[in-house]
Structure formats: structure tokens, C-alpha cells
Amino acid sequence: MTSAPGIEVFSTCPPSAGVPGDVYRGRVADVARWSEEAGCRGILVYSDNSLVDPWLLSAIIIQHTRALAPLVAIQPVYMHPYWVAKQIASLGHLYGRKLYLNMVAGGFKNDLEALNDTTPHDGRYARLVEYTTIITRLLASPGGITFEGAYHTVRNLKLVPLLPPVLQPTVFVSGS
């Protein structure tokens, strides 16, 4: 498959539900290789309460391909923004690979309720902006950052290892 200039094609990582771990690892590696061979730029790795951790899957994808970039779904309720930035910087340091971020404001109603996330719809988008701001600033700021918002506050927070500018992630946000 060849893409038109300026168009990047992404495939989708298969879901883990109901598949034994050893079989699933192989399936993810196979789909990643097939996606790369087909000319995809990246592969969407979902995140919800019923699926295997997207960061572990991203490492499998990176280990079994030469250039395919994971598009990691990130839900602020699941992890602190520092942890996300640390994962991106660590994968960049270890593999020299760029990631894409799919920032998720919502999620399945039952998942959010199980995590006691009672944030209203519009508030989830405001939280997502703060969350993403902290991540992108941490990744781009060798001297550390301070940020104070309604949902997240960090002070003199520094990220190590540094992420080279060429590996800065591209951020996607979908909305409803």
C-alpha cells in the first residue's frame, strides 16, 4: 500500500480479550509486522479496563518492527502525566522510536464509574488539556516544569532521560 503525500495510515492493534497471553503476544507482533509491510506509519493501541496495558504492547510492537510507531491511547484517569512522559522518554531512549499519542477524554461509562471518575463531560476535556500540556512540556523541557491547573499541579518536575526533539510525539485528540 502506498499513501498519498501528506497522508499517514495507521492500523489497529488486535484486542486482548479472551486470548491467552502467549498467543496474544505473537498476534500483536504479527499484526505489527504486517502493518509495517503494508506501509502503515503507525498502529493504534487501545486502552480500557478490559485490555492489556498499551505501554507493554507498544514495547512488543517496537521490538518486532523497524519503524512502525505505536499510537498509544492515553486516558488521564489511568496514570499521572509524569508517568506517561516517562514512558515516552524511556521508549525513545531505549529504541530511538517516536510515538503518537491518542489522548482520550472519555471512555466506557462503566470503566469511568469503576474508577470513581465523576468528572463531567466538559471537565474531562479541560482535564485532558492540562494533562497533555504537562506531558508535552516535560518532554520538551530539559530544565523541568512547574504547572498549576484545576486538575493537575506539578512543581519543579524534571524528566530524565531527555527525549530528543526528533522523537517528540504527535498528539491526537478525538471528541464528541
C-alpha positions in Angstrom: 0.0 0.0 0.0 1.3 3.5 -0.8 -0.2 6.6 0.8 -0.9 9.9 -0.9 1.6 12.6 0.0 0.8 14.0 3.5 -1.5 11.1 4.4 -0.3 8.7 7.1 -2.1 5.4 7.5 -2.5 3.6 10.9 -3.6 0.1 11.6 -5.2 -1.2 14.8 -3.7 -3.5 17.4 -5.9 -6.6 18.0 -7.8 -6.7 21.2 -6.5 -8.9 24.0 -9.8 -10.1 25.5 -10.2 -13.8 25.5 -6.8 -14.6 24.0 -4.1 -16.5 26.0 -1.1 -14.3 26.7 1.5 -16.3 24.7 -0.9 -16.4 21.7 -1.7 -12.8 22.0 1.9 -11.6 22.1 2.5 -13.4 18.8 -0.6 -12.0 17.3 0.4 -8.4 18.2 3.9 -9.0 16.8 2.4 -10.5 13.6 -0.1 -7.6 13.1 2.6 -5.1 13.7 4.9 -6.7 11.1 2.1 -6.9 8.6 1.1 -3.3 9.2 4.7 -2.1 8.6 5.0 -4.3 5.5 1.7 -2.7 4.2 3.2 0.8 4.6 1.4 1.9 7.7 3.0 4.7 9.7 1.7 3.5 13.0 -0.7 1.3 14.9 -3.4 2.3 17.3 -3.1 0.6 20.7 -6.3 0.9 22.7 -6.6 1.4 26.4 -9.6 0.5 28.6 -10.3 -1.6 31.7 -10.7 -4.8 29.8 -7.5 -4.7 27.7 -3.8 -5.4 28.3 -1.6 -2.4 29.1 -1.0 -0.3 26.0 2.6 0.5 27.0 3.6 -3.1 27.2 2.0 -3.7 23.8 3.9 -0.7 22.4 7.2 -2.2 23.5 6.2 -5.5 21.8 5.3 -3.6 18.6 8.6 -1.6 18.7 10.6 -4.8 19.3 9.1 -6.5 16.2 9.3 -3.7 13.7 11.8 -1.3 12.2 9.8 1.9 12.0 6.1 1.3 12.9 5.1 3.9 15.5 2.6 2.9 18.3 -0.4 5.4 18.6 -1.0 4.9 22.3 -4.4 5.6 23.7 -4.0 7.6 26.9 -6.8 8.1 29.5 -5.8 10.6 32.3 -7.7 8.6 34.9 -5.3 5.7 34.5 -1.9 7.4 35.2 -0.2 10.6 36.2 1.1 12.7 33.3 4.7 12.3 34.6 4.4 8.6 34.2 3.2 9.0 30.6 6.1 11.3 29.8 8.5 8.9 31.5 7.2 6.0 29.3 7.6 8.1 26.1 11.1 9.2 27.1 12.2 5.7 28.2 10.9 4.1 25.0 12.6 6.8 23.0 15.9 6.3 24.9 15.8 2.5 24.6 14.6 2.2 21.0 15.1 5.6 19.3 11.4 5.4 18.2 8.8 8.1 18.0 5.3 7.5 19.5 2.0 9.0 18.7 -0.4 9.9 21.5 -4.2 9.4 21.2 -5.5 11.5 24.1 -8.8 10.2 25.4 -11.1 12.4 27.4 -13.9 9.9 27.9 -14.2 6.2 27.9 -16.8 3.5 28.6 -19.3 4.7 31.3 -18.8 1.5 33.4 -15.0 1.9 33.3 -15.2 5.5 34.5 -17.6 4.6 37.2 -15.5 1.7 38.4 -12.6 4.2 38.7 -14.8 6.7 40.5 -14.3 9.3 37.8 -17.2 11.6 38.2 -15.8 14.4 36.2 -18.4 16.0 33.9 -18.0 15.7 30.1 -16.7 19.3 29.6 -14.4 18.9 32.6 -12.9 15.8 31.2 -11.7 17.8 28.2 -10.4 20.6 30.4 -8.5 18.0 32.4 -7.2 16.5 29.2 -5.8 19.8 28.1 -3.9 20.2 31.4 -2.7 16.6 31.3 -1.4 16.9 27.8 0.2 20.2 28.5 2.2 18.7 31.3 3.3 15.8 29.2 4.4 17.8 26.2 6.2 20.4 28.4 8.0 17.7 30.3 9.2 16.1 27.1 10.4 19.4 25.7 11.9 21.0 28.8 15.3 19.8 30.0 15.2 22.2 33.0 11.9 20.9 34.3 8.5 22.5 34.7 6.0 23.9 37.1 2.3 23.9 36.2 -0.7 24.6 38.3 -4.2 23.9 37.0 -7.6 22.9 38.2 -6.9 19.2 37.8 -3.1 18.8 37.9 -0.3 20.6 39.6 3.4 19.8 39.5 6.4 21.8 40.8 9.9 21.8 39.6 9.3 18.5 37.9 12.2 17.2 35.7 12.2 14.3 33.3 15.1 12.0 32.8 16.1 10.7 30.3 15.6 13.6 27.9 13.7 12.9 24.7 15.5 14.2 21.6 13.4 16.8 19.7 13.1 14.4 16.7 11.2 11.9 18.9 8.7 14.4 20.3 5.3 12.7 20.0 2.5 13.8 17.7 -0.7 14.3 19.7 -4.2 13.4 18.6 -7.5 14.2 20.4 -10.9 13.0 19.3 -14.0 14.5 20.6 -17.7 14.1 20.8 
